[in-house]
Amino acid sequence: MKNINKVFVIFYFFYGCFLGTSFFPGDACAELEKNEILAIGTASIRDGNVAQAKENAISQALTKGLESYLVHQLGTEGMVNNFQRVIYDILPQAREKIENFNILAEDQVEGEYRVLVRLRINETLLAKGLEDAGVLVSEGPPLTALFLVSEWREGATDYWWGDPEMHPALSRTELALHRAFQKRGLRPINPTLSAPDTTGFPESLRSAELEDSGALEWGRLFSVDVVFFGKMEILGEREIFLTVKAFDVSQGVLISRSMESEPIAVRSEGRQGAMEAIDRVVSRLADRMTPRIIQYAASDRASVRQFEVTLRGLSSYKEFRLFRDFLSRDVVGVKSVRQTRVRKNAITIAVEFKGDRNTFLERVLRHENLPFTVNLKPAEGEEIFFEVM
């Protein structure tokens, strides 16, 4: 009966919050802000140490809350592409990314301590942590990709670019590559559905053993962003080896390369599990290569730019230092801040920022830690002019 009553207490808590009616003191049921999360943490009570169990339950709730926030912010593709960075670099420091938290409810149930926590994410610290960890999500349209990955087995070679006008079927390896990289946010092009005119193409471009320059030529022919070039070797019924390189087609530079291997397991009914092995090795390769490709694309789309920022109306040099430190410490994307000119009642600084002018202004003017109120004044070109209020 005691446990049933506890269930009803939790039910009425959430029901009351849903209706906007609070059965609890304070602001426990206040509407959640966009950086606030509700999370439940549970921990076992060992050797009667209730205080330690409560602390462990709180830690679990904070980690679960940060997990929920990241899933919402990064989305499925972002979580898949950055999974290892998230679990190794971000979640272990979950408490550091929490601005504050409140315990809304707590209880002991059959040797376990449970807490319901309302937590607020420090978005500035989290954003810097994500950037430092290399967690990047590609902005803009998805990158288009062409795969030129041949499949070699027992002296036979399977690849589509030998005679694309005949619309050959993709190999098992390329089908697996298409699925894996599409799941991670790229847009693979099926070359067998829309083969371009290759009349007059040299025979060297139809060879399974392409040069890097030949792979890039195919990428330009299909007008894709990234071309993947490599081979899958299936050694009898024992093992498979997959080697792939990824190139930026427009720049002609190597972005990433990876080599993976996988033993072929014998299935219980006696047939070889080659397809399962291909799926596993392709998944690992995609996990390794996609973050580097996304990072490369993000750095290319959001190159570092320099702005001149003038502050007028400062009452003291201390105010300038506050603003300079705010830019360096709190504004995501700022790489450096350097004083360039001092005039009567005004100081100009050069700011290196990864992004455009509008993004910089939005992050500065809407930031909760802006040390004092400023108004944006008209200025020429890319110059930014702030009047201190």
QUIKAHU-V874781 format. One record per pair of residues at least 12 apart in sequence whose C-alpha atoms are under 10 Angstrom apart, sorted by the first residue. I is the first residue (numbers start at 0). J is the second residue. D is the distance in whole Angstrom. If there is no record, write none. Layout:
I;J;D
I;J;D
This chain:
1;108;9
2;107;10
2;108;7
2;109;9
5;106;8
5;107;10
5;108;9
8;22;10
8;104;9
9;104;8
9;105;10
9;115;9
11;23;10
12;27;9
12;28;8
12;103;9
12;104;9
13;28;8
15;28;8
16;28;5
16;29;8
16;30;8
17;30;9
23;103;9
23;104;10
24;103;10
25;103;10
26;103;9
27;101;8
27;102;9
27;103;6
27;104;9
27;116;10
27;117;8
28;103;9
28;117;10
31;117;9
31;118;10
31;119;9
32;119;8
32;120;10
33;68;9
33;119;9
33;120;9
34;65;10
34;68;8
34;97;10
34;98;10
34;118;8
34;119;6
34;120;5
34;121;8
34;122;7
35;64;9
35;65;10
35;68;8
35;97;10
35;98;10
35;99;10
35;100;9
35;117;7
35;118;6
35;119;4
35;120;6
35;121;9
36;60;10
36;61;9
36;63;9
36;64;6
36;65;8
36;67;8
36;68;7
36;100;9
36;116;8
36;117;6
36;118;5
36;119;7
36;120;8
37;60;8
37;61;9
37;63;9
37;64;7
37;67;9
37;100;10
37;101;10
37;102;10
37;103;9
37;115;7
37;116;6
37;117;5
37;118;7
37;119;9
38;57;9
38;59;9
38;60;5
38;61;7
38;62;9
38;63;6
38;64;5
38;65;9
38;66;10
38;67;9
38;102;10
38;114;8
38;115;6
38;116;5
38;117;7
38;118;8
39;56;8
39;57;8
39;59;8
39;60;5
39;61;9
39;62;10
39;63;8
39;64;8
39;102;10
39;103;10
39;104;9
39;105;9
39;113;7
39;114;6
39;115;5
39;116;6
39;117;9
40;53;9
40;54;10
40;55;8
40;56;4
40;57;6
40;58;7
40;59;5
40;60;4
40;61;8
40;62;9
40;63;8
40;64;9
40;105;9
40;112;8
40;113;6
40;114;5
40;115;7
40;116;8
41;53;8
41;54;10
41;55;8
41;56;5
41;57;8
41;58;9
41;59;7
41;60;8
41;105;10
41;106;10
41;107;9
41;108;10
41;111;7
41;112;6
41;113;4
41;114;7
41;115;9
42;54;8
42;55;6
42;56;5
42;57;9
42;58;9
42;59;8
42;60;10
42;107;10
42;110;9
42;111;6
42;112;5
42;113;7
42;114;9
43;55;8
43;56;8
43;107;9
43;108;9
43;109;9
43;110;6
43;111;4
43;112;6
43;113;9
44;56;10
44;107;9
44;108;10
44;109;9
44;110;5
44;111;5
44;112;7
45;110;8
45;111;9
47;110;9
49;107;9
49;110;9
49;111;9
49;112;7
50;112;9
51;112;10
52;107;10
52;110;10
52;111;8
52;112;6
52;113;9
53;105;9
53;106;9
53;107;9
53;111;9
53;112;6
53;113;7
53;114;8
54;112;9
54;114;10
55;112;9
55;113;10
55;114;10
56;105;10
56;111;9
56;112;7
56;113;6
56;114;6
56;115;9
56;116;10
57;94;10
57;100;9
57;101;10
57;102;8
57;105;10
57;112;10
57;113;8
57;114;7
57;115;8
57;116;7
58;93;8
58;94;7
59;93;10
59;94;10
59;113;10
59;114;9
60;93;10
60;102;10
60;113;9
60;114;8
60;115;8
60;116;7
60;117;9
60;118;9
61;90;9
61;93;7
61;94;7
61;96;9
61;97;8
61;99;10
61;100;8
61;116;8
61;117;9
61;118;7
61;119;9
61;120;10
62;89;10
62;90;6
62;91;8
62;92;9
62;93;6
62;94;8
62;96;10
62;97;9
63;90;9
63;93;9
64;93;9
64;97;9
64;116;9
64;117;9
64;118;7
64;119;9
64;120;9
65;89;9
65;90;7
65;93;7
65;94;9
65;96;8
65;97;8
65;118;9
65;119;9
65;120;7
65;125;10
66;78;10
66;85;9
66;86;9
66;89;9
66;90;7
66;93;9
68;120;8
69;85;9
69;89;10
69;90;10
69;125;10
72;136;10
73;134;9
73;135;9
73;136;7
74;136;9
75;182;9
75;183;8
75;184;9
76;136;8
76;137;9
76;181;9
76;182;7
76;183;5
76;184;6
76;185;9
77;134;8
77;135;8
77;136;6
77;137;8
77;183;8
77;184;8
77;290;9
77;293;10
78;134;9
78;135;10
78;136;9
78;183;9
79;182;8
79;183;7
79;184;9
79;286;8
79;289;10
79;290;9
80;134;9
80;135;9
80;136;8
80;180;10
80;182;9
80;183;6
80;184;9
80;285;9
80;286;6
80;287;9
80;288;9
80;289;6
80;290;6
80;291;9
80;293;9
81;129;10
81;132;9
81;133;8
81;134;6
81;135;8
81;136;9
81;183;10
81;286;8
81;287;10
81;289;9
81;290;7
81;293;10
82;134;9
82;286;9
82;290;10
83;134;10
83;286;9
83;287;10
84;129;9
84;132;6
84;133;8
84;134;7
84;290;10
85;128;10
85;129;8
85;132;8
85;133;10
85;134;8
87;132;9
88;128;8
88;129;8
88;131;9
88;132;6
88;133;10
88;134;10
89;125;8
89;128;7
89;129;7
89;131;10
89;132;8
89;134;10
92;125;10
92;128;9
93;120;9
93;125;9
94;120;9
95;120;9
95;121;9
95;124;8
95;125;9
95;128;10
96;119;9
96;120;6
96;121;5
96;122;8
96;123;9
96;124;6
96;125;6
96;126;9
96;127;10
96;128;8
97;118;7
97;119;6
97;120;5
97;121;5
97;122;9
97;124;9
97;125;9
98;118;8
98;119;5
98;120;6
98;121;5
98;122;9
98;123;10
98;124;9
99;117;9
99;118;6
99;119;6
99;120;8
99;121;8
100;116;7
100;117;6
100;118;4
100;119;6
100;120;9
101;115;9
101;116;6
101;117;5
101;118;6
101;119;9
102;114;7
102;115;6
102;116;5
102;117;6
102;118;9
103;115;6
103;116;6
103;117;7
104;116;7
104;117;10
123;328;9
123;329;6
123;330;7
123;331;7
123;366;9
123;367;9
123;368;9
124;328;9
124;329;8
124;330;10
124;331;9
125;331;10
126;329;10
126;330;9
126;331;7
126;332;9
127;328;9
127;329;8
127;330;9
127;331;6
127;332;8
128;331;10
130;331;8
130;332;9
133;290;9
133;291;9
133;294;8
134;290;8
134;293;9
134;294;8
135;290;8
135;291;9
135;293;7
135;294;6
135;295;10
135;296;10
135;297;7
135;298;9
136;184;9
136;290;9
136;293;7
136;294;8
136;296;9
136;297;7
137;184;8
137;185;10
137;290;10
137;292;9
137;293;6
137;294;8
137;295;9
137;296;7
137;297;6
137;298;9
137;300;9
138;293;9
138;296;9
138;297;7
138;300;8
138;301;9
139;297;9
139;300;9
140;184;10
140;185;9
140;186;9
141;181;9
141;183;10
141;184;6
141;185;5
141;186;6
141;187;10
141;224;9
141;293;10
142;181;10
142;184;8
142;185;5
142;186;6
142;187;8
142;223;8
142;224;6
142;225;7
142;292;9
142;293;9
142;296;8
143;181;10
143;184;10
143;185;6
143;186;5
143;187;6
143;188;7
143;218;10
143;221;10
143;222;8
143;223;5
143;224;5
143;225;6
143;226;9
144;177;9
144;180;9
144;181;9
144;185;7
144;186;6
144;187;5
144;188;6
144;189;9
144;218;8
144;221;9
144;222;9
144;223;6
144;224;6
144;225;5
144;226;6
144;227;7
144;245;9
144;246;10
144;247;10
144;248;10
145;173;10
145;177;9
145;186;9
145;187;6
145;188;6
145;189;8
145;190;8
145;214;9
145;215;10
145;217;8
145;218;6
145;219;10
145;221;8
145;222;9
145;223;7
145;224;8
145;225;7
145;226;5
145;227;6
145;228;9
145;245;10
145;248;10
146;159;10
146;169;10
146;172;10
146;173;7
146;174;10
146;176;8
146;177;8
146;187;8
146;188;8
146;189;9
146;190;9
146;214;9
146;217;10
146;218;9
146;225;9
146;226;6
146;227;5
146;228;6
146;229;8
146;243;9
146;244;10
146;245;9
147;159;8
147;160;8
147;173;8
147;190;10
147;207;9
147;209;9
147;214;7
147;217;9
147;218;9
147;226;7
147;227;6
147;228;5
147;229;6
147;230;8
147;243;9
147;244;10
148;160;10
148;169;10
148;170;9
148;172;7
148;173;6
148;176;9
148;207;9
148;227;7
148;228;5
148;229;5
148;230;5
148;231;7
148;241;9
148;242;9
148;243;7
148;244;10
149;169;10
149;170;8
149;171;10
149;172;8
149;173;8
149;207;7
149;208;9
149;228;8
149;229;7
149;230;5
149;231;6
149;232;8
149;241;10
150;170;7
150;171;8
150;172;7
150;173;9
150;207;9
150;229;9
150;230;6
150;231;5
150;232;6
150;233;8
150;241;9
151;207;10
151;230;7
151;231;6
151;232;5
151;233;6
151;234;9
151;239;10
151;240;10
152;231;9
152;232;6
152;233;5
152;234;7
152;235;7
152;236;10
152;239;9
153;232;9
153;233;8
153;234;7
153;235;7
156;170;10
156;207;8
156;230;10
156;231;10
156;232;9
157;169;8
157;170;7
157;171;9
157;172;10
157;207;8
157;230;10
157;231;10
158;170;7
158;172;10
158;173;9
158;205;10
158;206;9
158;207;7
158;230;9
159;173;10
159;190;8
159;191;7
159;205;9
159;207;9
160;190;8
160;191;9
160;194;9
160;204;8
160;205;6
160;206;8
160;207;8
160;217;9
161;202;9
161;203;10
161;204;8
161;205;4
161;206;6
161;207;7
162;191;10
162;194;10
162;197;9
162;205;7
162;206;10
163;190;7
163;191;6
163;192;9
163;193;9
163;194;6
163;195;8
163;196;9
163;197;8
163;205;9
164;190;10
164;191;8
164;192;10
164;193;9
164;194;6
164;195;8
164;196;8
164;197;8
164;198;10
165;191;8
165;194;9
166;190;8
166;191;5
166;192;7
166;193;8
166;194;7
167;190;9
167;191;6
167;192;9
168;189;10
168;190;10
168;191;7
168;192;9
169;189;8
169;190;9
169;191;8
171;231;10
171;273;10
171;274;8
171;277;8
171;278;9
172;230;9
172;231;7
172;241;9
172;274;9
172;277;7
172;278;8
172;280;10
172;281;8
173;189;10
173;230;10
173;231;9
173;277;10
173;281;9
174;189;9
174;278;10
175;274;9
175;277;7
175;278;6
175;279;9
175;280;10
175;281;7
175;282;8
176;227;10
176;277;9
176;278;8
176;280;10
176;281;6
176;282;8
176;284;9
176;285;8
177;189;9
177;281;10
178;278;9
178;281;9
178;282;9
179;278;8
179;281;7
179;282;6
179;283;9
179;284;9
179;285;6
179;286;9
179;289;10
180;281;9
180;282;9
180;284;10
180;285;6
180;286;9
180;288;9
180;289;7
181;285;10
182;285;10
183;285;8
183;286;8
183;289;7
183;290;9
183;293;10
184;289;9
184;293;9
185;224;10
185;225;9
185;289;9
185;292;10
185;293;9
186;223;9
186;224;10
186;225;10
187;223;9
187;225;9
187;226;10
188;221;8
188;222;10
188;223;8
189;221;10
190;221;8
193;221;9
194;220;9
194;221;8
195;217;10
195;220;7
195;221;7
196;220;9
197;217;10
197;220;9
201;213;10
204;216;8
204;217;8
205;217;10
207;229;9
207;230;9
208;228;10
208;229;9
208;230;9
209;228;8
209;229;9
210;228;9
211;228;8
211;229;10
211;244;9
211;245;10
211;246;9
211;251;9
211;252;10
211;253;9
212;251;8
213;228;10
214;226;7
214;227;8
214;228;6
214;229;9
214;244;10
214;245;10
214;246;9
214;248;9
214;251;10
215;227;9
215;228;9
215;245;10
215;246;7
215;247;8
215;248;6
215;249;9
215;250;10
215;251;7
215;252;9
216;248;8
216;251;10
217;248;9
218;246;9
218;247;9
218;248;6
218;249;9
218;251;10
219;248;6
219;249;8
219;251;10
222;248;8
222;249;9
223;247;9
223;248;7
223;249;9
224;246;8
224;247;6
224;248;6
224;249;7
224;250;10
224;296;9
225;245;7
225;246;6
225;247;5
225;248;6
225;249;8
225;251;10
225;253;10
225;254;9
225;292;9
225;296;10
226;244;8
226;245;6
226;246;5
226;247;7
226;248;7
226;251;10
226;253;10
226;254;10
227;243;6
227;244;6
227;245;4
227;246;7
227;247;9
227;248;10
227;253;10
227;254;10
227;255;9
227;256;9
228;242;8
228;243;6
228;244;5
228;245;6
228;246;8
228;256;9
229;241;8
229;242;5
229;243;4
229;244;6
229;245;9
229;256;9
229;257;10
229;258;10
230;242;6
230;243;7
230;244;10
230;258;10
231;243;9
231;258;10
231;259;10
231;260;9
231;277;9
231;281;10
232;260;9
233;260;10
233;261;10
233;262;10
233;263;9
233;273;8
233;277;9
234;262;10
234;263;9
235;263;9
235;273;10
236;262;9
236;263;6
236;264;9
236;265;9
236;270;10
236;271;7
236;272;9
236;273;8
237;261;9
237;262;6
237;263;5
237;264;8
237;265;9
237;271;9
237;272;10
237;273;9
238;260;7
238;261;6
238;262;4
238;263;5
238;264;9
238;273;9
238;276;8
238;277;10
239;259;8
239;260;6
239;261;5
239;262;6
239;263;7
239;273;8
239;276;8
239;277;8
239;280;8
240;258;7
240;259;6
240;260;4
240;261;7
240;262;9
240;277;9
240;280;8
241;257;8
241;258;6
241;259;5
241;260;6
241;261;9
241;277;9
241;280;7
241;281;8
241;284;8
242;256;8
242;257;6
242;258;4
242;259;7
242;260;9
242;284;9
243;255;8
243;256;6
243;257;6
243;258;6
243;259;9
243;284;8
243;288;9
244;256;4
244;257;7
244;258;9
244;288;9
245;257;9
245;288;8
245;289;10
245;291;10
245;292;8
246;292;9
247;292;9
247;295;9
247;296;9
254;288;9
254;291;7
254;292;6
254;293;10
254;294;10
254;295;7
254;296;10
255;287;9
255;288;6
255;289;9
255;290;10
255;291;7
255;292;7
255;295;9
256;284;9
256;287;9
256;288;7
256;291;10
257;283;10
257;284;7
257;285;9
257;287;7
257;288;7
258;280;9
258;283;10
258;284;7
258;287;10
259;279;10
259;280;6
259;281;8
259;282;10
259;283;8
259;284;7
259;287;10
260;276;9
260;277;9
260;279;9
260;280;6
260;281;9
260;283;10
260;284;10
261;273;10
261;275;10
261;276;6
261;277;8
261;278;10
261;279;8
261;280;6
261;281;10
262;276;7
262;277;10
262;280;9
263;275;8
263;276;6
263;277;9
264;276;8
298;353;8
298;354;10
300;353;10
300;354;8
301;332;10
301;352;9
301;353;6
301;354;5
301;355;8
302;352;8
302;353;6
302;354;6
302;355;9
303;332;9
303;333;9
303;334;8
303;350;10
303;351;6
303;352;5
303;353;4
303;354;6
303;355;8
304;333;10
304;334;10
304;350;8
304;351;6
304;352;5
304;353;6
304;354;7
304;355;7
304;356;9
305;333;10
305;334;10
305;335;9
305;336;10
305;349;7
305;350;5
305;351;4
305;352;6
305;353;9
305;354;10
305;355;9
305;356;9
305;381;9
305;382;10
306;336;10
306;348;8
306;349;6
306;350;5
306;351;7
306;352;8
306;355;9
306;356;8
306;359;9
306;380;10
306;381;6
306;382;6
306;383;7
307;336;10
307;337;10
307;338;10
307;339;9
307;347;7
307;348;6
307;349;5
307;350;6
307;351;9
307;381;7
307;382;5
307;383;6
307;384;8
308;336;10
308;338;9
308;339;10
308;346;8
308;347;6
308;348;5
308;349;6
308;350;7
308;381;9
308;382;6
308;383;5
308;384;6
308;385;7
309;338;10
309;339;10
309;340;9
309;341;9
309;342;10
309;345;7
309;346;6
309;347;4
309;348;6
309;349;9
309;378;10
309;382;8
309;383;6
309;384;5
309;385;6
309;386;8
310;322;9
310;341;10
310;344;8
310;345;5
310;346;5
310;347;6
310;348;8
310;373;9
310;374;10
310;375;10
310;383;9
310;384;6
310;385;5
310;386;6
310;387;7
311;342;9
311;343;9
311;344;6
311;345;4
311;346;7
311;347;9
311;373;9
311;384;8
311;385;6
311;386;5
311;387;6
311;388;9
312;343;9
312;344;6
312;345;6
312;346;9
312;373;9
312;385;9
312;386;6
312;387;5
312;388;7
313;343;10
313;344;6
313;345;7
313;346;8
313;386;8
313;387;6
313;388;9
314;344;8
314;345;10
314;387;9
315;344;9
316;344;10
316;346;9
318;370;8
318;371;9
318;387;10
319;338;10
319;345;9
319;346;8
319;347;10
319;348;10
319;370;10
321;369;9
321;370;7
321;371;9
322;368;10
322;369;8
322;370;6
322;371;8
323;335;10
323;336;7
323;337;9
323;338;9
323;348;9
323;350;10
323;370;10
324;336;9
324;370;10
325;363;9
325;366;10
325;368;7
325;369;7
325;370;7
326;350;9
326;362;10
326;363;8
326;368;10
326;369;9
327;350;9
329;362;9
329;363;9
329;366;8
329;367;10
329;368;7
329;369;9
330;352;9
330;359;8
330;362;6
330;363;7
330;366;8
330;368;9
330;369;9
331;352;9
331;353;9
331;354;10
331;359;9
331;362;8
331;363;9
332;351;8
332;352;5
332;353;5
332;354;7
332;358;9
332;359;8
332;362;9
333;350;7
333;351;6
333;352;4
333;353;6
333;354;9
333;359;8
334;350;8
334;351;5
334;352;6
334;353;7
335;349;8
335;350;6
335;351;5
335;352;7
336;348;7
336;349;6
336;350;5
336;351;7
336;352;9
337;349;5
337;350;7
337;351;9
338;350;9
345;385;10
345;386;9
345;387;10
347;383;10
347;384;9
348;383;10
349;382;10
355;381;10
356;381;7
356;382;9
356;383;9
357;381;10
360;375;9
360;383;9
371;387;7
371;388;8
372;385;10
372;386;9
372;387;6
372;388;6
373;385;6
373;386;5
373;387;4
373;388;6
374;386;5
374;387;7
374;388;7
375;387;9
